[in-house]
């Protein structure tokens, strides 16, 4: 059995080889450890003294950045040193000065243009005047700059007007207004303004050959419902009312007690289209009632005569109607246009209308009555020739506080929609400057 001998050779022969391997591994490990220690030591030294690659890169970048900053600073300094612009010149929006001192050199003033100092290009071209004064911050807050000025007007060229200019303008305006008032006052002496039915206005020359009225209208006194004219502290005028069928049934007794002195009664009219003559529906009743109440009586006829013969026909109709009655106040001729309709008298011119009116009043005067012509400013000053009719009294109609009629007149109808006892509806009130009953 050899078994024991084989085991011995195998165990001790291979053991020598393993020992050599272990030794080689140990030596390799030592060498690697030493190498690692050396590398670690070198790395630690590099980090501590900045001599490594990363540190070198960082230092290089820092140096380049510092160099760039120095170059930019130098370039900026060169631009500022070479430029002659001041801080004011670089202020391209001409912002308000905050109170800094200014020298007298023109270099400190902005001419409205800014030029690029490098390229020479004009980047903003303004139009501000180099002689304009800078504006302070206080002025800006007070709203007195050329941009934010809310109190100083500027002319069309953008130039600010001084306070003296404004005062001058105001004075000139006042002077113009005074001149206009003076001109108007002068106009009132030589002309009078007339408003036509269509709303247009016209200045009419005052005829110096026609007698002027001499009334002092400061002596007019309104004592409701009547207007009176006073002389020496006493009323010298008479109070009257225009009465026709339009007023319906009138209580003439109440009218008398209300202070009425006389009435002007409508006797009749000619149709403005048909040309037919008709009597006022209430004329006869009104005539009798007024007489019974003790009122003085005057009458009138509304004419549409287109010829002198028609005018005389109208007068005759009227005279027949008042025959037998005491008519002490005037017998009046009334002619006027018809609102919103055509009237037959519109075919007449001024001379025709004047002759028609004259024919009527002459007939009345021949019969022993006091003739009168009725009209407003438009009619009396533009429709008839008052120089031809100046021998007849005038019944002037104008709703106002004072009559605006330059020529002599005897009666004034001053209120056409008044209220008075005895009349249910509107009443037209009249003041007579004369007592025709005497």
Rosetta blueprint (number, residue, H / E / L):
1 X L
2 X L
3 X H
4 X H
5 X H
6 X H
7 X H
8 X H
9 X H
10 X H
11 X H
12 X H
13 X H
14 X H
15 X H
16 X H
17 X H
18 X H
19 X H
20 X H
21 X H
22 X H
23 X H
24 X H
25 X H
26 X H
27 X H
28 X H
29 X H
30 X H
31 X H
32 X H
33 X H
34 X H
35 X H
36 X H
37 X H
38 X H
39 X H
40 X H
41 X H
42 X H
43 X H
44 X H
45 X H
46 X H
47 X H
48 X H
49 X H
50 X L
51 X L
52 X L
53 X H
54 X H
55 X H
56 X H
57 X H
58 X H
59 X H
60 X H
61 X H
62 X H
63 X H
64 X H
65 X H
66 X H
67 X H
68 X H
69 X H
70 X H
71 X H
72 X H
73 X H
74 X H
75 X H
76 X H
77 X H
78 X H
79 X H
80 X H
81 X H
82 X H
83 X L
84 X L
85 X L
86 X L
87 X L
88 X L
89 X L
90 X L
91 X L
92 X L
93 X L
94 X L
95 X L
96 X L
97 X E
98 X L
99 X L
100 X L
101 X L
102 X L
103 X L
104 X L
105 X L
106 X H
107 X H
108 X H
109 X L
110 X L
111 X L
112 X L
113 X E
114 X E
115 X E
116 X L
117 X L
118 X L
119 X L
120 X L
121 X L
122 X E
123 X E
124 X E
125 X E
126 X L
127 X L
128 X L
129 X L
130 X L
131 X L
132 X L
133 X L
134 X L
135 X L
136 X E
137 X H
138 X H
139 X H
140 X H
141 X H
142 X L
143 X L
144 X L
145 X L
146 X L
147 X L
148 X L
149 X L
150 X L
151 X L
152 X L
153 X L
154 X E
155 X L
156 X L
157 X L
158 X L
159 X L
160 X E
161 X L
162 X L
163 X H
164 X H
165 X H
166 X H
167 X H
168 X H
169 X H
170 X H
171 X H
172 X H
173 X H
174 X H
175 X H
176 X H
177 X H
178 X H
179 X H
180 X H
181 X H
182 X H
183 X H
184 X H
185 X H
186 X H
187 X H
188 X H
189 X H
190 X H
191 X E
192 X E
193 X E
194 X E
195 X E
196 X L
197 X L
198 X L
199 X L
200 X L
201 X E
202 X E
203 X E
204 X E
205 X E
206 X L
207 X L
208 X L
209 X L
210 X L
211 X L
212 X E
213 X L
214 X L
215 X L
216 X L
217 X H
218 X H
219 X H
220 X E
221 X E
222 X E
223 X E
224 X L
225 X L
226 X E
227 X E
228 X E
229 X E
230 X E
231 X E
232 X L
233 X L
234 X E
235 X E
236 X L
237 X L
238 X E
239 X E
240 X E
241 X E
242 X E
243 X E
244 X L
245 X H
246 X H
247 X H
248 X L
249 X L
250 X L
251 X L
252 X H
253 X H
254 X H
255 X H
256 X H
257 X H
258 X L
259 X L
260 X L
261 X L
262 X E
263 X E
264 X E
265 X E
266 X E
267 X E
268 X E
269 X E
270 X E
271 X L
272 X L
273 X L
274 X L
275 X L
276 X L
277 X E
278 X E
279 X E
280 X L
281 X L
282 X L
283 X H
284 X H
285 X H
286 X H
287 X H
288 X H
289 X H
290 X H
291 X H
292 X H
293 X H
294 X L
295 X L
296 X E
297 X E
298 X E
299 X E
300 X E
301 X E
302 X E
303 X L
304 X L
305 X L
306 X L
307 X L
308 X H
309 X H
310 X H
311 X H
312 X H
313 X H
314 X H
315 X H
316 X H
317 X H
318 X H
319 X H
320 X H
321 X H
322 X H
323 X L
324 X L
325 X L
326 X L
327 X L
328 X L
329 X L
330 X L
331 X E
332 X E
333 X E
334 X E
335 X L
336 X L
337 X L
338 X L
339 X L
340 X L
341 X L
342 X L
343 X L
344 X H
345 X H
346 X H
347 X H
348 X L
349 X L
350 X H
351 X H
352 X H
353 X H
354 X H
355 X H
356 X H
357 X H
358 X H
359 X H
360 X H
361 X H
362 X H
363 X H
364 X H
365 X H
366 X H
367 X L
368 X L
369 X L
370 X L
371 X E
372 X E
373 X E
374 X E
375 X E
376 X L
377 X H
378 X H
379 X H
380 X H
381 X H
382 X H
383 X H
384 X L
385 X L
386 X L
387 X L
388 X L
389 X L
390 X L
391 X L
392 X L
393 X E
394 X E
395 X E
396 X E
397 X E
398 X L
399 X L
400 X L
401 X L
402 X L
403 X L
404 X L
405 X L
406 X L
407 X E
408 X L
409 X L
410 X L
411 X E
412 X E
413 X E
414 X E
415 X E
416 X E
417 X E
418 X E
419 X L
420 X L
421 X L
422 X L
423 X L
424 X L
425 X L
426 X L
427 X E
428 X E
429 X E
430 X E
431 X E
432 X E
433 X L
434 X L
435 X L
436 X L
437 X L
438 X L
